[in-house]
Amino acid sequence: MGLRDPQCANGATRTAGQARRAILLTSYQTGATRGKNLGMPGYSYDLVAQLFVPVLARWGEVIPVARDAQALESAVEAARRRGLESIHVSFVACQHMVFASSVPNVIVPAWEFPDVPNEAFDGNPLNNWVATANRCDLVLVGGEFTVECFQRAGIRAPIRIVPVPTPDEYFALPPWSAQTITRIDCSGYVFPNSQWRSERLWDAPDSEAGSPATIFGLRRLSQWWQDHYESLLPPLLTKAIRAAGERFGSDRWRSYLRSCRRHGLELSGVVYVSIFSPRDGRKNWQDLLTGFTSAFRDCPDATLIVKLITKERANIDSVLEFYRGMGLNHQCKVVFITDYLPDAQMLNIARSAAYYLTTTRAEGNCLPLMNYLAAARPGISPCHTAISDYFADDIGFTLPWHAEPAIWPQDNRARIKTTWARLEWPALVERLRESYVLARQKRAAYDALGQFGQQRMRDRASMESVWNQLRTALEFLETTRGRDARAA
């Protein structure tokens, strides 16, 4: 069931028997549900909204609306003329909330830090998440971690836990098998290329374009500015920094990249999958790459699939240049997939996987990990922030971590106001090796981890389970709304 843009004719999603209720749904409308602007701010909220549409439609008629106060009020009036009682449900971060003045407002934020913004900054009063959430009639969150953070910060609006629904298709995937060869009809960079001798790539002098350290340093500087400070810079300086990051490259490296580009991927053996946007500083993909290649440098049967959620060449290059800069010869395979893949192909990747791997520093949900657990694929992940709501040693391998200072990602002042996780890198390498032994030599124990994880996701985040939790939350809102109306 699709979430359509409000500009589309007949864009509402209807369910028979729910004629008296309307859900006015707002989100960022990035086009992510159609494969557009993936990796851009707000795209993940739109994907979450898409997953919620089928369960929201069981409550009432879902009407997508532009995130604008006037558009909301017009939608309220149009629903009233049709005899529908409306509520406004918004899948956005608190600093981007737009309120409807005449119907209840429900916000569905994701939060990934132990400290919640309780002050206005950058000229936006909505940046005070505590004040913004307290203006809402109901706050829906994914789990216990967020509830505790919000309540500790002083949010007193009603908060209810409604996890993001996990698609049924993941629960239906067959068990993993190392003997199965899965074919993915897409392109990707497959490393290493055995036709290139290592000394030609890692050890030979570079071309005149610059040394690996210089190239990588310039690209990393460019990406760092884009991620954190680009909006504060004059346009000409922004353009110059972007150009510096793009200008430098090695002819030898470009030739190697072309030789490693493959169309039609065949996956077998012990496959690990990680899915992330490279411009998201939380994802800590540097530890992911160094940890995996170090753990399996002598193991040709281990493969890491890195699905990059971006179409921007600079973001892709930042990952590839980091891989090059590692200068590490390895026999394990590392596959970077940069194309947009429809749901069927994403499921096919999950079918090939033995594990889902993430080295993230902080998470508000980590939907790919939830999906792979639902598919009975154990996880390898730190157990912190929202991941701690559902992940533990009984369904995968937990990675030890320590808190370190961090900034709120929406704070352009870059003030150190919170913490995120620093992983213990040696433990990451050790856990990866342990996971390989489990999959290869202790199949019964591996299957037990997968089955426990699948059952946990079924109990927590299957469509039916989420519907029951959502219905309870909205019934509470409806009861409160009726009580307030009688009192008035």
The 8 nearest C-alpha neighbors of each residue, nearest first, counted from 0:
[[1, 53, 2, 52, 12, 49, 50, 56],
 [2, 0, 3, 49, 52, 12, 53, 32],
 [1, 3, 49, 52, 4, 0, 63, 12],
 [4, 2, 10, 1, 5, 63, 7, 11],
 [3, 5, 6, 7, 63, 10, 2, 28],
 [6, 4, 64, 63, 7, 10, 65, 3],
 [5, 7, 4, 8, 10, 3, 65, 64],
 [8, 6, 10, 5, 4, 9, 3, 11],
 [7, 9, 10, 6, 5, 11, 4, 3],
 [8, 10, 11, 7, 12, 5, 6, 3],
 [11, 9, 7, 8, 3, 5, 4, 12],
 [12, 10, 62, 9, 61, 13, 63, 60],
 [13, 11, 61, 60, 62, 10, 56, 14],
 [14, 12, 60, 11, 56, 61, 15, 59],
 [13, 15, 56, 17, 16, 60, 57, 12],
 [16, 14, 17, 13, 18, 57, 60, 59],
 [15, 17, 18, 14, 19, 59, 57, 13],
 [18, 16, 59, 15, 19, 14, 20, 60],
 [17, 19, 16, 20, 59, 83, 60, 15],
 [18, 20, 83, 17, 84, 82, 21, 59],
 [21, 19, 59, 84, 83, 18, 85, 60],
 [22, 20, 85, 60, 59, 83, 84, 61],
 [23, 21, 61, 86, 85, 60, 24, 87],
 [22, 24, 87, 62, 63, 88, 86, 64],
 [25, 23, 63, 88, 89, 64, 22, 62],
 [24, 26, 89, 64, 66, 63, 65, 90],
 [25, 27, 90, 28, 91, 89, 45, 66],
 [26, 28, 29, 41, 45, 91, 25, 44],
 [29, 27, 30, 26, 45, 4, 31, 42],
 [30, 28, 31, 27, 42, 36, 35, 41],
 [29, 31, 35, 33, 32, 28, 36, 34],
 [32, 30, 35, 34, 33, 29, 42, 37],
 [31, 33, 30, 34, 46, 45, 49, 35],
 [34, 32, 31, 30, 35, 341, 29, 36],
 [33, 35, 31, 32, 339, 37, 30, 36],
 [34, 36, 31, 30, 37, 33, 29, 32],
 [37, 35, 39, 31, 29, 38, 30, 34],
 [38, 36, 309, 35, 39, 31, 308, 42],
 [37, 39, 309, 276, 308, 36, 42, 40],
 [38, 40, 37, 36, 42, 41, 309, 29],
 [41, 39, 42, 38, 43, 29, 37, 27],
 [40, 42, 44, 43, 27, 39, 45, 29],
 [41, 43, 45, 44, 31, 40, 39, 29],
 [44, 42, 46, 45, 41, 47, 31, 40],
 [45, 43, 47, 41, 46, 42, 90, 48],
 [44, 46, 48, 42, 43, 47, 26, 49],
 [45, 47, 43, 49, 44, 48, 32, 50],
 [48, 46, 44, 50, 49, 45, 43, 51],
 [47, 49, 45, 51, 50, 46, 44, 90],
 [50, 48, 46, 47, 52, 51, 2, 45],
 [49, 51, 47, 48, 52, 164, 46, 53],
 [50, 52, 48, 49, 54, 53, 55, 47],
 [51, 53, 55, 49, 54, 50, 56, 48],
 [54, 52, 56, 55, 51, 0, 57, 50],
 [55, 53, 57, 56, 466, 52, 51, 462],
 [54, 56, 52, 57, 58, 53, 51, 59],
 [57, 55, 59, 53, 58, 54, 60, 61],
 [58, 56, 54, 55, 59, 14, 53, 17],
 [59, 57, 56, 55, 17, 54, 470, 60],
 [60, 58, 20, 17, 56, 21, 57, 22],
 [59, 61, 21, 13, 56, 22, 12, 20],
 [62, 60, 22, 12, 11, 56, 21, 23],
 [61, 63, 11, 23, 24, 22, 64, 60],
 [64, 62, 24, 5, 23, 25, 11, 4],
 [65, 63, 5, 25, 24, 23, 62, 66],
 [64, 66, 67, 70, 25, 5, 63, 71],
 [67, 65, 25, 64, 97, 26, 68, 27],
 [66, 68, 70, 65, 69, 71, 97, 64],
 [69, 67, 71, 70, 99, 97, 72, 98],
 [70, 68, 72, 71, 67, 73, 99, 74],
 [69, 71, 73, 67, 68, 72, 65, 74],
 [72, 70, 74, 68, 69, 73, 99, 67],
 [73, 71, 75, 69, 74, 70, 76, 68],
 [72, 74, 70, 76, 71, 75, 77, 69],
 [73, 75, 77, 71, 72, 76, 78, 70],
 [76, 74, 72, 78, 73, 77, 79, 71],
 [75, 77, 79, 73, 78, 74, 72, 80],
 [76, 78, 74, 80, 79, 75, 73, 81],
 [79, 77, 83, 81, 75, 76, 80, 74],
 [80, 78, 82, 76, 83, 81, 77, 75],
 [79, 81, 77, 78, 82, 76, 83, 75],
 [82, 80, 78, 79, 83, 77, 19, 76],
 [81, 83, 79, 80, 19, 78, 84, 18],
 [84, 82, 19, 20, 78, 79, 81, 21],
 [83, 85, 20, 21, 19, 79, 82, 86],
 [86, 84, 21, 22, 20, 83, 102, 75],
 [85, 87, 103, 22, 102, 23, 104, 88],
 [86, 88, 23, 104, 22, 105, 103, 24],
 [89, 87, 105, 24, 106, 23, 104, 86],
 [88, 90, 25, 106, 24, 91, 26, 107],
 [91, 89, 107, 26, 44, 106, 48, 108],
 [92, 90, 108, 26, 89, 95, 44, 93],
 [91, 93, 108, 94, 95, 96, 109, 90],
 [92, 94, 96, 95, 128, 131, 91, 125],
 [93, 95, 125, 126, 92, 96, 128, 127],
 [96, 94, 93, 92, 91, 97, 125, 126],
 [97, 95, 93, 94, 91, 98, 92, 89],
 [96, 98, 68, 67, 66, 95, 99, 89],
 [99, 97, 100, 96, 68, 104, 87, 71],
 [100, 98, 101, 71, 102, 68, 72, 104],
 [99, 101, 102, 98, 72, 103, 68, 104],
 [100, 102, 99, 103, 72, 75, 104, 98],
 [103, 101, 86, 99, 100, 85, 104, 87],
 [104, 102, 86, 136, 87, 105, 101, 99],
 [103, 105, 87, 135, 136, 88, 86, 102],
 [104, 106, 88, 137, 138, 87, 136, 135],
 [107, 105, 89, 138, 88, 108, 90, 139],
 [106, 108, 139, 90, 140, 89, 138, 91],
 [109, 107, 92, 91, 106, 90, 140, 110],
 [108, 110, 363, 140, 92, 111, 107, 364],
 [111, 109, 363, 112, 145, 108, 362, 385],
 [110, 112, 363, 362, 361, 384, 385, 109],
 [111, 113, 114, 110, 384, 419, 361, 418],
 [114, 112, 148, 115, 417, 418, 111, 384],
 [115, 113, 112, 417, 148, 116, 152, 416],
 [114, 116, 152, 117, 113, 149, 148, 128],
 [117, 115, 128, 127, 118, 114, 129, 126],
 [118, 116, 127, 129, 128, 115, 119, 152],
 [119, 117, 127, 116, 120, 126, 128, 124],
 [120, 118, 127, 124, 126, 123, 125, 117],
 [119, 121, 122, 123, 126, 118, 124, 410],
 [122, 120, 123, 411, 119, 410, 412, 126],
 [121, 123, 120, 124, 119, 126, 125, 411],
 [122, 124, 125, 121, 126, 120, 119, 94],
 [125, 123, 119, 126, 127, 122, 120, 94],
 [124, 126, 94, 127, 123, 131, 128, 93],
 [127, 125, 94, 119, 124, 128, 123, 120],
 [128, 126, 118, 119, 117, 125, 116, 129],
 [127, 129, 131, 116, 130, 126, 93, 132],
 [130, 128, 154, 117, 132, 127, 131, 133],
 [129, 131, 133, 128, 127, 132, 134, 117],
 [130, 132, 128, 134, 133, 129, 125, 127],
 [133, 131, 134, 135, 129, 130, 128, 154],
 [132, 134, 156, 130, 135, 131, 154, 155],
 [133, 135, 132, 131, 130, 136, 156, 104],
 [136, 134, 132, 104, 133, 137, 105, 156],
 [135, 137, 104, 103, 105, 156, 134, 157],
 [136, 138, 105, 157, 135, 158, 156, 139],
 [139, 137, 158, 106, 105, 107, 157, 159],
 [138, 140, 107, 159, 160, 158, 161, 106],
 [141, 139, 160, 142, 161, 107, 108, 159],
 [140, 142, 162, 161, 160, 163, 364, 139],
 [143, 141, 160, 144, 388, 140, 145, 162],
 [142, 144, 146, 145, 388, 147, 160, 141],
 [145, 143, 147, 146, 385, 142, 384, 148],
 [146, 144, 148, 147, 143, 142, 149, 110],
 [147, 145, 143, 149, 148, 144, 150, 142],
 [146, 148, 150, 144, 145, 149, 151, 143],
 [149, 147, 145, 151, 146, 150, 113, 152],
 [150, 148, 152, 146, 154, 151, 147, 145],
 [149, 151, 154, 153, 147, 152, 148, 146],
 [150, 152, 148, 153, 149, 147, 154, 146],
 [151, 153, 149, 150, 154, 115, 148, 129],
 [154, 152, 150, 151, 155, 129, 149, 117],
 [153, 155, 150, 129, 149, 156, 133, 152],
 [156, 154, 153, 133, 157, 150, 158, 132],
 [155, 157, 133, 154, 158, 137, 136, 135],
 [156, 158, 137, 138, 155, 159, 136, 135],
 [159, 157, 138, 139, 137, 156, 160, 146],
 [158, 160, 139, 472, 138, 140, 161, 157],
 [161, 159, 140, 142, 141, 139, 162, 158],
 [160, 162, 141, 468, 140, 469, 139, 465],
 [163, 161, 141, 460, 164, 160, 465, 142],
 [162, 164, 141, 460, 165, 161, 47, 51],
 [165, 163, 460, 462, 461, 465, 50, 162],
 [164, 166, 461, 460, 370, 167, 163, 462],
 [167, 165, 168, 169, 164, 462, 461, 370],
 [166, 168, 170, 169, 165, 171, 461, 462],
 [167, 169, 171, 166, 170, 172, 346, 374],
 [170, 168, 374, 171, 167, 172, 373, 166],
 [169, 171, 374, 373, 167, 168, 172, 453],
 [170, 172, 168, 169, 173, 167, 374, 373],
 [173, 171, 169, 170, 374, 350, 174, 168],
 [172, 174, 171, 175, 350, 374, 170, 375],
 [175, 173, 176, 172, 375, 374, 350, 376],
 [174, 176, 353, 173, 352, 350, 351, 177],
 [175, 177, 178, 179, 174, 353, 351, 268],
 [176, 178, 268, 179, 267, 269, 175, 353],
 [179, 177, 176, 180, 268, 267, 175, 269],
 [178, 180, 176, 177, 267, 181, 351, 268],
 [181, 179, 267, 266, 265, 178, 182, 351],
 [180, 182, 266, 265, 351, 179, 267, 183],
 [181, 183, 265, 264, 266, 184, 180, 263],
 [182, 184, 264, 185, 263, 265, 181, 344],
 [185, 183, 263, 182, 264, 262, 186, 344],
 [184, 186, 263, 262, 183, 264, 187, 338],
 [187, 185, 262, 261, 263, 336, 338, 260],
 [186, 188, 336, 335, 261, 260, 189, 334],
 [187, 189, 260, 335, 259, 334, 261, 190],
 [190, 188, 334, 259, 333, 187, 191, 260],
 [191, 189, 333, 192, 332, 334, 259, 188],
 [190, 192, 193, 189, 332, 330, 329, 333],
 [191, 193, 194, 190, 195, 259, 189, 258],
 [192, 194, 195, 191, 196, 190, 197, 330],
 [195, 193, 192, 196, 191, 258, 197, 259],
 [194, 196, 193, 192, 197, 199, 200, 255],
 [197, 195, 199, 198, 194, 193, 200, 192],
 [196, 198, 200, 199, 201, 195, 328, 202],
 [197, 199, 202, 201, 200, 196, 203, 195],
 [200, 198, 197, 203, 196, 201, 202, 195],
 [201, 199, 197, 198, 202, 203, 252, 196],
 [200, 202, 198, 326, 197, 203, 199, 327],
 [201, 203, 198, 200, 199, 204, 197, 326],
 [202, 204, 199, 198, 201, 205, 200, 197],
 [205, 203, 202, 206, 210, 201, 199, 200],
 [206, 204, 210, 203, 209, 207, 249, 211],
 [205, 207, 208, 249, 209, 250, 204, 251],
 [206, 208, 209, 205, 249, 210, 250, 248],
 [209, 207, 206, 249, 248, 247, 210, 205],
 [210, 208, 207, 213, 214, 206, 205, 211],
 [209, 211, 213, 212, 205, 214, 208, 206],
 [212, 210, 214, 213, 215, 324, 209, 205],
 [211, 213, 215, 210, 214, 216, 324, 209],
 [214, 212, 216, 210, 211, 215, 209, 217],
 [215, 213, 211, 217, 216, 212, 247, 210],
 [214, 216, 218, 212, 217, 213, 320, 211],
 [217, 215, 213, 219, 214, 218, 212, 220],
 [218, 216, 220, 244, 214, 219, 215, 221],
 [219, 217, 244, 221, 215, 220, 216, 317],
 [218, 220, 216, 222, 221, 217, 215, 223],
 [221, 219, 223, 217, 218, 222, 216, 224],
 [220, 222, 218, 244, 224, 219, 223, 240],
 [221, 223, 225, 219, 224, 220, 226, 218],
 [224, 222, 220, 226, 225, 221, 219, 227],
 [223, 225, 228, 221, 227, 222, 229, 226],
 [226, 224, 229, 222, 223, 227, 228, 221],
 [225, 227, 223, 224, 222, 228, 278, 229],
 [228, 226, 224, 225, 223, 229, 411, 230],
 [227, 229, 224, 231, 230, 225, 226, 232],
 [228, 230, 225, 231, 232, 224, 227, 237],
 [229, 231, 228, 232, 227, 225, 233, 411],
 [232, 230, 229, 228, 233, 411, 227, 234],
 [233, 231, 229, 230, 237, 234, 236, 228],
 [232, 234, 236, 235, 237, 231, 230, 229],
 [235, 233, 237, 236, 238, 232, 229, 239],
 [234, 236, 238, 237, 233, 239, 232, 240],
 [237, 235, 239, 238, 233, 234, 240, 232],
 [236, 238, 234, 240, 235, 239, 232, 241],
 [237, 239, 235, 241, 236, 240, 242, 234],
 [240, 238, 236, 242, 241, 237, 243, 235],
 [241, 239, 243, 237, 242, 238, 221, 236],
 [242, 240, 238, 244, 239, 243, 221, 237],
 [241, 243, 239, 245, 244, 240, 246, 238],
 [244, 242, 240, 246, 245, 241, 239, 217],
 [243, 245, 218, 217, 241, 221, 242, 246],
 [246, 244, 242, 243, 247, 241, 313, 218],
 [247, 245, 243, 244, 242, 248, 241, 208],
 [246, 248, 214, 245, 208, 244, 209, 243],
 [249, 247, 208, 214, 250, 246, 209, 252],
 [248, 250, 252, 251, 208, 206, 253, 205],
 [251, 249, 253, 252, 254, 248, 206, 208],
 [250, 252, 254, 249, 253, 255, 200, 206],
 [253, 251, 255, 249, 254, 250, 256, 200],
 [254, 252, 256, 250, 255, 251, 249, 257],
 [255, 253, 251, 257, 252, 256, 250, 258],
 [254, 256, 252, 258, 253, 257, 251, 259],
 [257, 255, 253, 259, 258, 254, 252, 260],
 [256, 258, 254, 260, 259, 255, 253, 188],
 [257, 259, 255, 256, 260, 254, 192, 261],
 [260, 258, 256, 188, 189, 257, 192, 261],
 [259, 261, 188, 257, 258, 187, 256, 189],
 [262, 260, 186, 187, 188, 259, 263, 189],
 [263, 261, 186, 185, 264, 187, 260, 184],
 [262, 264, 184, 185, 183, 186, 261, 265],
 [263, 265, 183, 182, 262, 266, 184, 185],
 [266, 264, 182, 181, 180, 183, 263, 267],
 [267, 265, 181, 180, 182, 351, 264, 268],
 [268, 266, 180, 177, 179, 181, 178, 269],
 [267, 269, 177, 300, 270, 301, 178, 266],
 [270, 268, 301, 353, 177, 300, 302, 267],
 [269, 271, 352, 302, 353, 303, 268, 301],
 [270, 272, 303, 354, 355, 352, 353, 302],
 [273, 271, 304, 355, 303, 356, 305, 352],
 [272, 274, 305, 356, 357, 355, 304, 306],
 [275, 273, 306, 305, 307, 272, 367, 308],
 [276, 274, 307, 308, 277, 306, 273, 282],
 [275, 277, 308, 38, 278, 279, 307, 309],
 [278, 276, 279, 314, 275, 307, 318, 308],
 [277, 279, 276, 280, 314, 226, 38, 222],
 [280, 278, 277, 281, 276, 282, 226, 275],
 [279, 281, 282, 278, 283, 277, 226, 360],
 [282, 280, 360, 279, 283, 359, 361, 362],
 [281, 283, 359, 284, 280, 279, 360, 358],
 [284, 282, 359, 285, 281, 358, 286, 360],
 [283, 285, 287, 286, 282, 288, 358, 277],
 [284, 286, 287, 283, 288, 289, 321, 290],
 [287, 285, 289, 284, 288, 290, 283, 358],
 [286, 288, 284, 290, 285, 289, 358, 291],
 [289, 287, 291, 285, 290, 286, 292, 284],
 [288, 290, 286, 292, 291, 287, 293, 285],
 [289, 291, 293, 428, 287, 288, 286, 292],
 [290, 292, 294, 288, 293, 289, 287, 295],
 [293, 291, 296, 295, 289, 294, 290, 288],
 [294, 292, 290, 296, 291, 295, 289, 428],
 [293, 295, 428, 291, 292, 296, 290, 432],
 [296, 294, 298, 292, 297, 293, 331, 291],
 [295, 297, 329, 330, 292, 293, 331, 298],
 [298, 296, 330, 295, 329, 299, 331, 294],
 [297, 299, 295, 331, 300, 330, 296, 301],
 [300, 298, 331, 330, 301, 297, 332, 295],
 [299, 301, 268, 298, 269, 331, 302, 267],
 [302, 300, 269, 331, 299, 298, 270, 268],
 [303, 301, 332, 270, 333, 331, 271, 269],
 [302, 304, 271, 333, 272, 270, 334, 332],
 [305, 303, 272, 334, 271, 333, 335, 273],
 [304, 306, 335, 273, 274, 334, 272, 307],
 [307, 305, 274, 336, 335, 273, 304, 337],
 [306, 308, 337, 275, 276, 309, 274, 305],
 [307, 309, 276, 38, 275, 37, 306, 274],
 [310, 308, 38, 37, 311, 307, 276, 337],
 [309, 311, 312, 337, 37, 308, 338, 315],
 [312, 310, 314, 313, 309, 315, 316, 38],
 [311, 313, 315, 314, 316, 310, 309, 317],
 [312, 314, 316, 315, 311, 317, 245, 222],
 [315, 313, 317, 316, 312, 311, 277, 278],
 [316, 314, 312, 317, 318, 313, 319, 311],
 [315, 317, 319, 313, 318, 314, 320, 312],
 [316, 318, 314, 320, 315, 319, 321, 218],
 [319, 317, 321, 316, 320, 315, 322, 314],
 [320, 318, 316, 322, 321, 317, 323, 315],
 [321, 319, 323, 317, 322, 318, 316, 215],
 [320, 322, 324, 318, 323, 319, 317, 325],
 [323, 321, 319, 320, 325, 324, 318, 288],
 [322, 324, 320, 321, 325, 326, 319, 211],
 [323, 325, 321, 326, 322, 320, 211, 215],
 [324, 326, 322, 327, 323, 321, 289, 320],
 [327, 325, 324, 201, 323, 328, 322, 202],
 [328, 326, 325, 329, 292, 201, 293, 323],
 [327, 329, 326, 197, 296, 330, 191, 201],
 [330, 328, 296, 331, 297, 327, 292, 191],
 [329, 331, 299, 296, 297, 298, 332, 328],
 [330, 332, 299, 298, 301, 296, 329, 295],
 [333, 331, 302, 190, 303, 301, 334, 330],
 [332, 334, 303, 190, 302, 189, 304, 335],
 [333, 335, 189, 304, 188, 305, 303, 190],
 [336, 334, 305, 188, 187, 306, 304, 337],
 [337, 335, 187, 306, 338, 307, 305, 334],
 [336, 338, 307, 335, 306, 187, 339, 309],
 [339, 337, 336, 340, 186, 185, 310, 187],
 [338, 340, 34, 337, 341, 308, 310, 309],
 [339, 341, 344, 338, 345, 342, 185, 343],
 [342, 340, 343, 344, 345, 339, 34, 346],
 [341, 343, 345, 344, 346, 340, 347, 168],
 [344, 342, 346, 345, 341, 347, 340, 348],
 [343, 345, 347, 346, 342, 341, 340, 348],
 [346, 344, 342, 348, 347, 343, 340, 341],
 [347, 345, 349, 343, 344, 348, 342, 350],
 [346, 348, 344, 350, 345, 349, 343, 351],
 [349, 347, 345, 351, 350, 346, 344, 352],
 [350, 348, 346, 352, 347, 351, 345, 371],
 [349, 351, 347, 348, 352, 346, 172, 175],
 [352, 350, 348, 349, 181, 266, 347, 270],
 [353, 351, 270, 349, 354, 350, 271, 272],
 [352, 354, 270, 376, 269, 175, 271, 351],
 [355, 353, 271, 376, 377, 378, 352, 356],
 [354, 356, 378, 272, 271, 273, 379, 368],
 [357, 355, 379, 273, 272, 378, 380, 271],
 [356, 358, 380, 359, 273, 379, 355, 287],
 [357, 359, 287, 283, 380, 282, 360, 381],
 [360, 358, 282, 283, 357, 361, 281, 362],
 [359, 361, 420, 281, 419, 282, 283, 421],
 [362, 360, 111, 359, 281, 419, 384, 420],
 [363, 361, 111, 364, 385, 384, 365, 386],
 [362, 364, 111, 110, 109, 385, 365, 384],
 [363, 365, 362, 385, 366, 386, 141, 109],
 [366, 364, 368, 367, 362, 363, 369, 386],
 [365, 367, 369, 368, 364, 370, 163, 165],
 [368, 366, 370, 369, 365, 371, 274, 355],
 [367, 369, 371, 370, 366, 365, 372, 355],
 [368, 370, 366, 372, 367, 371, 373, 365],
 [371, 369, 367, 373, 368, 372, 165, 169],
 [370, 372, 374, 368, 376, 373, 369, 367],
 [371, 373, 375, 376, 452, 369, 374, 453],
 [372, 374, 453, 370, 170, 371, 375, 456],
 [373, 375, 169, 371, 170, 372, 376, 172],
 [376, 374, 449, 453, 372, 373, 450, 452],
 [375, 377, 372, 449, 354, 371, 374, 353],
 [378, 376, 395, 449, 354, 394, 372, 448],
 [377, 379, 395, 355, 354, 380, 356, 396],
 [380, 378, 396, 356, 395, 397, 355, 357],
 [379, 381, 357, 397, 398, 378, 358, 356],
 [380, 382, 398, 397, 383, 399, 358, 400],
 [383, 381, 387, 386, 397, 380, 390, 391],
 [382, 384, 387, 386, 381, 385, 361, 420],
 [383, 385, 386, 111, 387, 362, 361, 144],
 [386, 384, 363, 387, 388, 364, 144, 362],
 [387, 385, 388, 384, 383, 382, 390, 389],
 [386, 388, 382, 383, 385, 390, 389, 384],
 [389, 387, 386, 385, 142, 143, 390, 144],
 [388, 390, 387, 386, 391, 455, 456, 385],
 [389, 391, 387, 386, 382, 388, 394, 392],
 [392, 390, 393, 394, 397, 382, 395, 389],
 [393, 391, 395, 394, 396, 397, 390, 448],
 [392, 394, 391, 395, 448, 451, 452, 396],
 [395, 393, 448, 452, 392, 377, 451, 391],
 [396, 394, 378, 377, 392, 379, 393, 448],
 [395, 397, 379, 392, 378, 380, 430, 398],
 [398, 396, 381, 380, 392, 379, 382, 395],
 [397, 399, 381, 380, 427, 400, 396, 426],
 [400, 398, 423, 422, 381, 397, 426, 401],
 [401, 399, 422, 421, 423, 420, 398, 381],
 [400, 402, 421, 420, 422, 403, 399, 423],
 [401, 403, 420, 419, 418, 421, 400, 404],
 [402, 404, 418, 419, 420, 421, 405, 401],
 [405, 403, 418, 417, 415, 419, 402, 406],
 [406, 404, 418, 417, 415, 419, 403, 416],
 [405, 407, 415, 416, 414, 413, 417, 408],
 [406, 408, 410, 409, 416, 405, 417, 413],
 [409, 407, 410, 406, 411, 413, 227, 280],
 [408, 410, 407, 411, 126, 406, 94, 413],
 [411, 409, 412, 407, 413, 408, 414, 406],
 [412, 410, 413, 409, 121, 228, 227, 408],
 [411, 413, 410, 414, 121, 120, 409, 406],
 [414, 412, 411, 410, 406, 415, 407, 408],
 [415, 413, 412, 406, 416, 410, 407, 411],
 [416, 414, 406, 405, 417, 404, 413, 407],
 [415, 417, 406, 414, 405, 407, 418, 114],
 [416, 418, 405, 114, 406, 415, 404, 112],
 [419, 417, 404, 405, 403, 402, 112, 420],
 [418, 420, 402, 360, 403, 361, 405, 404],
 [421, 419, 360, 402, 401, 400, 403, 422],
 [420, 422, 401, 400, 402, 403, 360, 423],
 [423, 421, 400, 424, 399, 420, 401, 398],
 [422, 424, 426, 400, 425, 399, 427, 421],
 [423, 425, 427, 426, 422, 428, 290, 286],
 [426, 424, 428, 427, 423, 429, 290, 430],
 [425, 427, 429, 424, 428, 423, 430, 398],
 [428, 426, 424, 430, 425, 429, 398, 431],
 [429, 427, 294, 431, 425, 290, 426, 430],
 [428, 430, 426, 432, 431, 427, 433, 425],
 [431, 429, 433, 427, 432, 428, 426, 434],
 [432, 430, 434, 428, 433, 429, 427, 435],
 [431, 433, 435, 429, 434, 430, 294, 428],
 [434, 432, 430, 436, 431, 435, 437, 429],
 [433, 435, 437, 431, 432, 436, 430, 438],
 [434, 436, 432, 438, 437, 433, 439, 431],
 [435, 437, 439, 433, 434, 440, 438, 432],
 [438, 436, 441, 434, 435, 440, 439, 445],
 [439, 437, 435, 436, 442, 445, 440, 441],
 [440, 438, 436, 437, 435, 441, 442, 269],
 [439, 441, 437, 436, 438, 442, 435, 443],
 [442, 440, 437, 444, 443, 438, 439, 445],
 [441, 443, 445, 444, 438, 440, 446, 437],
 [442, 444, 446, 445, 441, 447, 437, 448],
 [443, 445, 447, 446, 442, 441, 448, 437],
 [444, 446, 442, 448, 443, 447, 438, 437],
 [447, 445, 449, 443, 448, 444, 442, 450],
 [446, 448, 444, 450, 449, 445, 451, 443],
 [449, 447, 394, 445, 451, 446, 450, 377],
 [448, 450, 375, 446, 377, 376, 452, 447],
 [449, 451, 453, 447, 452, 375, 448, 446],
 [452, 450, 454, 448, 453, 449, 394, 447],
 [453, 451, 394, 455, 372, 449, 450, 454],
 [452, 454, 373, 375, 450, 456, 372, 455],
 [453, 455, 457, 451, 456, 452, 458, 450],
 [456, 454, 452, 458, 453, 457, 459, 451],
 [455, 457, 459, 460, 453, 454, 458, 373],
 [456, 458, 461, 454, 455, 459, 460, 453],
 [459, 457, 455, 456, 454, 460, 464, 461],
 [458, 460, 456, 457, 455, 464, 461, 162],
 [459, 461, 164, 456, 465, 165, 457, 162],
 [462, 460, 457, 464, 165, 463, 164, 465],
 [461, 463, 465, 164, 464, 466, 460, 165],
 [464, 462, 466, 465, 461, 467, 460, 54],
 [463, 465, 461, 467, 466, 462, 460, 459],
 [466, 464, 468, 462, 467, 463, 460, 469],
 [467, 465, 469, 463, 464, 468, 54, 470],
 [466, 468, 470, 464, 465, 469, 471, 463],
 [469, 467, 465, 471, 466, 470, 161, 472],
 [470, 468, 466, 472, 471, 467, 161, 465],
 [469, 471, 473, 467, 472, 468, 466, 474],
 [470, 472, 474, 468, 469, 473, 475, 467],
 [473, 471, 469, 475, 470, 474, 159, 468],
 [474, 472, 476, 470, 475, 471, 477, 469],
 [475, 473, 477, 471, 476, 472, 470, 478],
 [474, 476, 478, 472, 473, 477, 479, 471],
 [475, 477, 473, 479, 474, 478, 480, 472],
 [478, 476, 480, 474, 479, 475, 473, 481],
 [479, 477, 475, 481, 480, 476, 474, 482],
 [480, 478, 482, 476, 481, 477, 475, 483],
 [479, 481, 477, 483, 478, 482, 476, 484],
 [482, 480, 484, 478, 479, 483, 477, 485],
 [481, 483, 479, 485, 484, 480, 478, 486],
 [484, 482, 486, 480, 481, 485, 479, 487],
 [483, 485, 481, 487, 486, 482, 480, 479],
 [486, 484, 482, 487, 483, 481, 480, 479],
 [485, 487, 483, 484, 482, 481, 480, 479],
 [486, 484, 485, 483, 482, 481, 480, 479]]
